[in-house]
Amino acid sequence: MQIEQLDPMKLPLVARLYKSFYPSGKAKKDELTLVGYMENQMAAVVRFRTIEQYRLLTGMLVVPDFRGQGLGHELMCHCLHYVLSEGDYCFAYQHLEGFYAQHGFKTIDCQELPNSLKGLYDRYTRTKTLVPMMYLVAESP
């Protein structure tokens, strides 16, 4: 898979992808968006939204035709090397908690969230169950 930061000119393509496969996800131009391509076709997307001095991983999507091939893991490994930093957060669906844990995210109590993220978390969890997680850089042995 070829991974690159989204060229803002291609934002409508990502928006169309979300509309087809993840309607609640809305790509925005002020977010950091990474796209994984397979055979010149968008296969995976992940977005990072900046909120004050924090960053929230949001809207990760692997196109259904490409699921089960490890593309989500490949995209997260790329993020581990080039994007993620101590204190980045995500609100994971319960069934994906283990996936994010494999990539350096630790489940935290919602009370541990910074206030700017806690309000967002409270709003999101009115309609769905999410697990608050924080990225921690692995310590070298």
N, C-alpha and C positions, 0 to 999 in steps of 0.2 A: 504494500500500500504506500502510495506517495502522500505525504502530509505537508500541508502548507497553511500559512496564515491567509485567511480569506482576503482577497482583493475586494475593497468596498464596492466596486462596480458589479460584483457577483452576488451582492446581498439579496437581490430578488430571487436568484436561483435557490439560495438557502431558505428563504421565506416560503417558496413553493414546496420545497422538500418537507419543511415542518408542517405546512398545511396538509400535505398528503399523509404524513405518518405520525405526527405528534402535534395535533392542532393547538394544544395549550402553550406550546413553545413559540415564542415570537423573537426572531432574530432582529437585533438593533445595531445600528452602525457605530454606537459608542462602546460596543463590547469587543473583547478580543475573541475572535472566532477562528477555530482551526478546522480544516476540512481534510478528510482522508479520501483519496481517489483510488478506485480500482478500475483498470481499463478505461481511463479518462472519464469515469462516471463517479459522481459524488456518492460515497458509500457510508461515510461516518462524519459526524459533526459534533463539536463540543464548543460551548461558549463560556466565557468568563466575564462576569459583570462586576464592575468596581462600585463599591458602596463605601463612601468615605475612604478610610485607608485600608479597607478590607477588600477581598475579592471572593466572589461566590461562583463556584463551578455550577453551571446551569444548562439545561437543555441538551444533554448529551443524547445523541441519536445514532443508531446504526440502522440503515435501511433494511427492512425485513429480508429482501433477497440476499443480503450479505451477512445475515446473522449466523452465528455458529461457526464462524471462521477465525475467531480471535481478533477481529478488527477493533473491538472496544478495548481490549487489553493492549493492543498495539498503539492505539491512540493515547491511552493513559500512560504507557511507557514513554511515549514522546513527550507528553506533558511533564512527567517526572524529571526528564532531562533538561527540558527547555522552558518550561512555563511555571510549574508549581513552586511555591515558596512557603516557608513556615507561616502558619496562620491563615492560609487559604481555607475556605469552607465549602461544604456542599450540603444540600438537604436531599438525602437519598430516599428513594422509595424503599420500603422495608426489604423487598426481595433483592435489592441491589446493594444492601449494606455490606455484605461479604465481598462483593466485587470491588467496592471502593476501599475497603479495608486492605485488600491485597495490594493496593496502590498508595499506601501511606496515610490513608484517612483513618482517624480514630473516632469512634462514637463518643459524643459528649452529651451532657445534660443540657437541655435547652436554656437553663439558667446561666450556663457558661458562655453563651453567645454574647458578642458585643451588642449593645443596645440597638444600633442601627440594623443589625441582622435579626435580632430577636423580634422586633416588630414585624419584619417581613415574614419570618418563620411563623409567628402567631397568625398572620393573615393567611398564609398558604395552608396551614394545617386546619383551618376552618372547614375546608372541603376535601382534604386528603390526608393520609397518614404519611408523615415523613420523619426521617431520622437525622438529627443534626450531627454533622461530622466536621472535624477539623484536620487539616493536613499537618503532619509532623515529619520533619526531615529525619530520616533514619540515622541513628548514631553509628559512626564507624567503629568496628571492633578494635 
